[in-house]
């Protein structure tokens, strides 16, 4: 049974923090593969065009995005001896493993048959990912009532996430090459089998190590429409959603371009792995410093805005790197990754704060819906970004496995620099309207605790 919390003091131990963190490691073993390698796999191994991939990602991710709030509401209404969110992690482990491998199998079908297979498998894997990841994200909102501790938990989570990124970036291409013996159509599913087994074990550790401590108000009645009504009146949540959409658009465009950048502009796709690993290492360092940087800069909102502005400048500078200008490439990657590292833990900690805000403002708590709708917004950005990446490549004349034109190479460079920098500027503008500051957050914590004490 979920524990009762009697005061807003830190309650989560180190083992539980690690248990929560490795859930995002398991998640990113898939998400990072989809984000950075899936389009490259589909165009250069699976055998479908960039434009077809862009359209497929748009259509499949529209459904993937739409089912997030549904999963959140289902999780909010789940009641088991394990809680509301943890049981979904347990139930989805095996489907998560199986369909993840199936997505990277290249069947001996006609081009139309391959495209249909890609639509089906990718749709299924995103649905399973939603069913395990939405409850996992919502778990952050019920593990502790303390806002500062949630920031620490979110930092642990993204240390786990970037660790998963590091594993994929450093090992995926090597495993594809060695397990496939030069046959990428064999190498990809074998490599994904290794990562699926790892993910399954990590997800089980997350389930077994974590606890749910916060429950909705005792007199709260189940009402979908009221939950949705509260959501659209939650101003800080709405602003965070817009920020999430814009962030994932530029991140998706840059991630999708990276393999093409190194294969066709730099001239060696294997160098992409080292470049990504360096970025992830410095992102991890940035994530580890999130609490310190937040206190130094005076709160979550201020920290987010300052770091986003710096990131925009650094990312724009990447456009001026030549094919062998590794100093500029790596210096901007290192600085941008360190500065960008704290942004995601801050964002998800702020989402947890908006769940408190909703309960304080409206007297109702729908943590699963808050987090699932947040994921909805980010997947919406991911959807747009993935589709735009495919269309931009096609628009600049990309053709697989040929020498690219100057126009195509310029488009790829823009996808790595100027377009993401413009996205950062838009995120910075949206953040101005986030109204949940540190003073109000402390007031909310205190008053919610007083209500719970009165209920008890």
N, C-alpha and C positions, 0 to 999 in steps of 0.2 A: 504493500500500500504506500502511496506517496506520503512523505513525512510532513508533519505540521511545522511551520516556521513561526517562532514566537518573537523574533527580533531581526532587524535588518543588519546583522553582522555576517562576516564571511563564514560560509558553511561548507564550502567545497574543498576537499582535500586534494593533494597532489596526484594521487592515483586516479581519482575521478576526473581531474582536469586532463590528464594524459589520455584517459579512456575516451573523453569527449573529443579530444584533438585528433585521435587516430581515425575517427569517423570521417573527418574531412580528408584525411590521407586516402582512405578507401574511396571516397567520392571522387577525388581528383585523379585517381588512377584511370578513371573513365573520362571525367569532364575535360581534363587536360589533353587527353588523346583526341577527343572530339574537337576541342577548340583549336588545337595546333596541327593536327595531322589528318583529320578526317577528309577535308576537302582535297588535300594533297593525295591521300590514298585513293579517293574516288576518281580523280582525274588521271593520275599517273600509274595506278596499279589496277584498280577495279575496271576502269575504262569507260567513263562517261564524261561528257563535256563540262567545262566550267559553268556555262550558262545553265545547263540542266541541273547541276549540283546546286547552284544558287537558288533556282526555283524550287527544287525539292526541299532545301533547308527552310525556305520561307514557308511552304505549305505545311510541312510536317511540324515545324516549330510553332505555327499558329495553334494547332491542336495541343501541342505540348504546353504552350503558355496558358491556354484556356483551362486545362485540367488542374493547374496548380491550386487555384482557390477551392475547387471541388475537393481535392485531397486534403486541404487544410480544414475544411468544414467536417469532412469525414473523421479526421484525426481528433478534432475538438469534441466529437460525439462518441469517440471510442472510450470505453470504460472497461479495464481489465485489472487484474491484480498487479500487472506491471506498469500501470498508468495509462496515459492516453497516447503517447508518442513512441515510447520505447518498443512496444510490441510490433509496430510496423517495421522497425529495423530488423527484428528477428524474422518476421514472416517473409520479407523480401530478399533475404540473402541469396538463396538458391536461384530464383528467377534472375536476379541481378547478375550473377556469375554466368549463367547459361546464355542469355540473350546478348550479353556484351561480347562474347566470343563469336556468336552467329553473325553479328553485324559486320565483322571483318573477314568473313568467308566470301570468296569470289566464285560464284557458281558458273558452270559452263552453259550459260544461257545466251540467247540472242541479246542484242543491245536493249531492246524493249523489255525483255525478261529480266535483265540485270537491273534496269531502272525500277521495275516493279519490286524486285527483291530488296533493293536499297530503300525504297519507300516503306515497305512492310517492316523490315528489321530495324530501321532507324526509328520509326514510330514506336515500335514495341520497346526498344531500349530506353527511349526518353520517358515512356510511361512508367517503366519499372524504376528508373532513376528518380522520377517524381515521387513515387510511392514510398521510397526509402529516404530521399533527401529532404522532402518537406517536413516530415516528422522530426528528422534529425535537426534541422534548422530551428524548428519551434522548441525543441528541447532546451535550447539556450535560455528561453524566456521563462522556464519553470524550474531551473536548477537552483537559482538563487534570487532573493528579492533585492540584493544589494547591487546598485548600478556600477560601482567601481569594480566589484567582483565579476560582474558580467563583462566588463571591458577586459579583465584578465582572462576570463574564459574564452572570449572572442579572440584574444591574442593567441592563446593556446591553440584554438581551433585553426587559425590561419598559419601557425607554425606547422600544424599537421597538414594543412592544404598545400603549402609550399613544399613540404617534404614530399608529398605525392607528386607535385609538379616536377620536382628534382629527379625523382625516380623515373618518371616517364621521359623527361628530356634527356637524361643521361643514358637510359638503357633501351628505350623502345627501338630505335633504329639499329642499335647493336644486336638486339635479340632478333629483330626481323632479318637482319643480314646473316647471322650465324645459324639460327634455327631453320631458316628457309634455304640455306645453302645457295644464296643468290636468287632464289625464287621468292619474290615478295608476296605472291598470292598464297604461298604456303607459310611464309615467315610471319605475316601479320596475325593470322588466327592463332598460331602457336605462341607468339609473344603475348597475345591477349589472354591466352589460357593461363600463363604464368601470373599475369596481373590480376586475373579474376580470382585465382586461388588466394593470392595475397589479400585482395579486397574482402573476400568472404571472412577470413580470419580476423581482420581488423574490425569489420562491422560487428562481429560477435563480441569482441572485447568491449566495444562501445556500449552495446546493449547490456552486458553484464556488469560494467563498472559504474554506470551512471544512475542517478536517482532523480525522480520528479518530486519537487517540494512545494510548488505553488499550485493552488487550485482556484477555480473561479469562485466568486462570492456564493455563499451557500444558497441564497434565495434566487440565483440566476436561473431563468427559464430558457430552454432551447428555442431559439427563434432566428432562423436563417436571415430573414429580411431585416430584422433589427440589427443583427451582427453586421450585415452589409451596410445598413444605414449609418451605424456608428463608424464604420471604416471610412466612408466617403466624407464624413465630417471631421476626421482626424487629420488636422492640417499638417503636423510634422511628418506623419506617415505619408501623406500625399506628396510632400516635397521630396522625401527620401525616395519614393518610387520614381519620380521624374529624374532624380540624380542617378538612380540605378539604371534606368533605361539608357540615358546618355552615356554613362560609363561603359556599359556592356557593348554599346554600338562601337565605340572607338577601340576598346580592347579586342573585340572580335575581328575587326578589320585588320588590326596590326598582327594579331596572332595568326590569322589566315594567310597573311602575306609573307610570313617569316621564312617558310621553307622555299617558296618561290624566289625570295630575295637572295638566299644563299646559293640556290641551285643555278640561277640564271644571271644574277648580277655579280655576286662574289665569285661564282664558278665552282663551288664545292658544297654540295648539300650536307656533307658530313660535318662541316664546320658549324652548322646551325645548332648541333647538340651542345657544343662547348659554349656557344653564345647564350643559349637558353639557360644552361646550368649556372653560368656566372650570374645571370640576372636573378635566378631563383635564390641563389646563395645570399645575395645582397637584399633581396626581398625578405628573406628569413631574418636577416639582421635588423631590417627595418621593422618587421612585425614584432620582434623581441623587444624593441625599444619603444613600442607603442605607448605604454603607460607612462614612461619617462617623458617622451616627447609631448604627450597630451598635457601632463602637469606643467611642463616647461612653457608651453604656448598658451595655456590658460583655458583649456576646455576642449570638448570634442568638436564643436562646430568650428571654432577658430583654427584648430589644428588641421581639420579637413580642408578648409579653404586655403590656408597657407601652403600646405603640401601640394594641393591640386594645381595652384598657380605656378609653383616651381616646376612641377612635372610637365606642364604645358610648354614651358620654355626649353627644358632639356629635350623633350621629344621632338620639337621642331628642329633643333640643331642636327638631329640625325640625318635630315635630308641632304646635308652638305658632305656626307661621307662618300668617298670614292670606293671603288671595288676592293682596293687593298688598304684603305685607310682604317686599319684596325684600332689605332689609338682613339680616334673619334668615335668609332662604333662602340668600343668597349667602355670608354669613359662615360658616354651618354647612357649606355645600358646599365652600368653600375650605379651611377647617380640616380637615374630615373627609377630603377628598381628599389633602391634604398628609400627614396622619398615616397614612392608609391606603396611600399610595403604596409604601412599603418592604415592605409585608406579603407581596405576591406574589413579588418577587425573593427575599426571605428564605425563603419556603416552598419554592421550587424549588431553591434552594441547599441547603437542609436535606435535600430528597429525594436530591440527589447525594451528600450525606454519608451517607445511609442505605445507598446502594449500596456505599460504602467499608466501612461497618459490617458489611454482609452478607459481603463478601469476607474481612474480618478475623475475623469470628466463625465463619463456616461454611466458609471456604476456597473459596467459589464466588462467581462474579459473574454476575448476570443484569440488566444495566443496562436493557435494553429492557423487561423485565418489571417492574422497579422503577418506571420512569417511566410505563409504560402502566397499571399497576395504580393508580398515583397519579392519573393522568388519569381512570381508571375511577371513583375515589372522588369526584373533583370533578364529573364528569359525572352521577354519581348524585345529588349535591346539586343540580346544575343541573336534573336531571330532576324531582326533588321540588319544587324552588323554582318551576319553570315551571308545573307542574301546579297547585300550591297557588295561584299567582298567578291563574290562570284560574278556579279554583274560588272563591277569595275574591271576585273581581270578581262572579262569578255569584251568590254567596251574599249579597252586599250589594246585589243587584238591578240590576247594570249592564246598560244597553241602549245600543247604539251610536247616535250622532248624535241624541240627545235630551237635554233638560235633566235632569241627574242629581238624585236625591233627596238630602236631607241625610245619610241613612244611607249611601248609596253614596259620597258625597264623604268621609265620615268613614273608610270602609273604605279608600279610595284614599290618604288621608293616613296612615293606620296602616301601609299597605304601604310608604310612603316613610320611616317614622320608627320607630315603636315596635316593629314586628315585626323589622326589621333590627337594632335595638339589642338586642333579646332574643337574636337569633342571635349577636351579638358576645360577649355574656356567656357563652353556651354554649361558644363557641370558646375563650374565655379559660380556662374551667374545664378543658377538654380539654388545653390546652397545659401545664398543671401536670405532666402525666404523661410529657412528652417528656424522655427521660433522656440524650440525646446532647449533653453540654456541651462547652465549648471545650477543656478539659483532655483529655478522652477523645478528642476529634477529633484533636488534635495527636499523641497517642500512636498512634492508628490510622494516621495518615499516615506516621509514622516507621516503624512496624513493617511496613506494607505495602511501603514502599520497601526495607526490608531484605530482605524475601522476594523482591522482584523482582530485587534485586542478586544474591542467592544463585542464583536461576534463571538469570540471565544468565551 
